[in-house]
C-alpha cells in the first residue's frame, strides 16, 4: 500500500481544546479517513481525523463512530490499547528508530511515551517515563462508556500536542515544507469484535511499523 501524504495547514484562529471540534479551522482542515490496518479496506466503525498546527501545538481531532463504546481505564500511562482507543505516532525526523506515541480513550485517559524500535526484528522498548507535561486533550462521548447493553453513537477526541516536546523534530517551530512521519490509529473493541484501523495501513494489525507511517507536510498557509 502506498504511503499517504497530507498538507498540515495552520489554524486560522485560536483552538479551544474541549473535544467538540467546533472551530471553523477544523471544518476547513483535510479529512483523513482511517482504513483497516491489515487490508486497507473500509472499517465497520468509521473514523475521521484532522490535523492543524500553530507555533506551539500540533492539533489532532478524531471523530469515531461507535455503537458500543468501551473503556475502563482512567489512570495516566495505563495500557489503553487493550480497550477502545485512538492513537498518534510521530517519527519527526523519519529515522525509523524512535517515535513519540500518544493514546486517548473515551474516558479521557491518556498514555504518552517514547518508543525505541528495530522494525525489522520487531524489537522495541517503551519509555513510559517520558511525559508531555503541557499536552492538552478533551473527549466528548455521544453515548455511554460503561453500559454495554445500549447502543452508542460516537466519541470525539481533540488533542494539542506541544511542538517543543517533539525533540526529534529538525526545527522548532516547524518550517515550511518540513516533513514528519506520522500515523493515526484506532483500536475498536466493541461487541462486533476487534477492529484495527489506520490512516496509513501497515498491512497487519501491528502498529509498530514506522516505515509505513504517512507523511505530514507543514504549510505556513492558514486554513
N, C-alpha and C positions, 0 to 999 in steps of 0.2 A: 504494500500500500504506500502511496506517495505521501511525503511529509507536507502537511498543510502549513500555510503561512497566513498571518493576519497583520494588518497595519493597526497599531495601537495609537489612537489619537488622544490629544489632551482634552480633559474635561473643560467645557466652556464656562463652568461656574463651580461654586463650592458643592461638594458631595457630603451630604449628611448620612452617616452610616447608621441606618435604622432598619435595614433589612427590607425596605419597600421598593427600592429602585424607581422612585417617582421622578427624580430629576430629569430634565429634558436631555441632558447628556447621555443618560442610559438609553433613551429611546433612539438616539442617533448613532450609537455605537454598533459595530458589526455584531450580528447574532451568530454565535458559533454553536452548531448542533453537535451533540455528542453521539457517537455511534458505538455499536457493540465492540468491545475491546478485542475479541478474538476474530470475528469475521468481517467487521466493518458494516454490518447490516443495521437495520433500524431496531432500536430497543423497544421493549414493551412499554417502558416508562420513559417518556421523552425528557431530555434535559437540554436547556439552552444556557449558554454562558456569554458574558460580555466583559470587555476589558477597556479600561481608561487609565490615564495617569495624569499627575501634575508634578511639581518639583519635589514633593515629599512622599507621595504614595503611588503604588500600583493598585488600582481598584479592580476587584473581581466581583461580578454578580452572577449567581446561579439561580435559575428557576427550574425546579424539579417537579414534574408531575408524579404523583404517588398516591395510589388508593389505600396503601397500608403503611403509614409512616411508623418506623420502629427505631427506638433508641432508648437506652437506659443509663448510659454513662454521662456523668456531669463533671468529672474531675479533669483538670488540665493534664495533657500528655497521657491520658488513658489510650488504650489500643482501640481507637474509634473505628478502625477498618473492619472490625467484627460485626458492626451493625450498619444502619443507613449512614452514609457519609458522602460528602463531596470533597475533592482534594485538588490542590495546586502544587505542582512540582516545578522548580525553577533552577535550571542549569545556566546561569547568566553568562558565563564565559565559554560555554559549549565544550568544556573539557571532556565530558562523559565520565568523569571520575568522582564527581560530588555534586549534590544538589540540595537546595532547601525544599522542605516539604511542609505543607500546611493542610490540615484537615479540619472540617467543621461538620458537626452533626445537628440534627433537628432540635436538640435540647440546648443548643448554644455552646456546647463544649468545644474546645479547640485543642489540637495537637500540632505543635510546631517543633521541628527537629532538623538536623542536618544529616545527610546520608553520604557516606563514602562507599564507593562501589567499584567492583570489577565486573562489568556487564557480561563479558564473555563466559566467565565461570560462575556467574550469579553469586558472587561473594559480596557481602555488604555489611557495613557497621552503621548502626543507628545511634546518633548522638542526641539522646533525649535531654541532655543538659543544656543544649542551646535553646534559648527563648528569644522571641521577638517582643521585647517589653512594650513597645509602642504600637503593636498590632491592634487594630480595631475591627470588630465584626459584630454583626447582628443577624438574627434569624427570625423570620415570620412563618408561622405554620397555619395553613388553611386545613384544619382537621384536628385530630387528637394524636398525640405521640404514644401514649401508653395504653390505649384501648384498641385491641386487635379485633374487636367484634364489629366495629363500624366501618364505614367507607370514607376515607380521607380524600383530599383533592391535590394538594401540592405543598411544597415548602420552598422558601426563598432565603438565600444567603447573600449578604453584602459584606465584603471584606476590604479593608485598606491595609495593604502590606507596606511597611516603611521601606523606602528605597535604600536608606542608609544601612539597613540590616542585611542587604544582599551584598556581602563583602566580596563575592567573586565577580561582581559586575565590573566591566572595564572602565566605566565612567559613572560618576555620581554628581549631579543627576545625569541620566542618560542623554546622549547627543542624538541629533537627527540621524536616522539610519542605523543606530545600534541594534544588534540582533541578539535576543536572548532565546535559548532553547527552553521551551515551556510545554507542559502538558496539563490538561484539565481532566479530572476523572470523577466518576461516581460509582459507588457500590450500593446497589439496591437489594435489600434482604427482606422483602415482603412475603406475603402468603403465596404469591405466584412463583416463588423461588428466587435464587440468587441471580443477579444480573450485573455485569461489569461493563461500563461504557467509558469512552474516552474521546477527547477531541481528535487526537492523533492515535488511532488504534495500533497497539503494538503487535497484534496478531495472536495474542494469547491473553488469558486472564491473569497477567502478571505485569504490574505497572513499573517494575524496576528495569526499564529499558530507555536510558537517556538518549541513545542513538535514534530512537523513534519519536522523541519529543518534537512538537511543532516549532515553528519559527515565529516569534513575536518581534515585529519591527517597530521601533519607536518613531513616531512622527511628531513634529512640532505643530502640525495643523490641529486646530481645535475642531471638535465635532460640531 
